[in-house]
């Protein structure tokens, strides 16, 4: 028997990392903000356009943009056909 694995999208979110300045030692400080329940059909261009629009509304500058997807993997046993 061969093992087949199904991959099912559970959640999809847009995460932005923003520059929040520096700490007392001069190290960069960042914060992240996430938007959940993002349409899984949204393209990378759509997500970047959204992040850029939100960046214009923020006091801090967006330094990184991520599309974070969580998938459930499930094993499905299947019989290999033969006779």
NORSUL-V797539 format. One line per field, one symbol per residue. ss: DSSP state (h for helix, s for strand, l for the rest). burial: 1 if it has 24 or more other ideal C-beta (glycine too) atoms within 12 Angstrom, else 0. A space follows every 50 residues. Layout:
# NORSUL-V797539
ss=???
burial=???
This chain:
# NORSUL-V797539
ss=lssssssssssssssssssssslllllssssssssllllllllhhhhhhh hhhhhhhllllssssssssssssssssslllll
burial=00000000000111111100000000000000100001000000001001 100000000001001010000000000000000
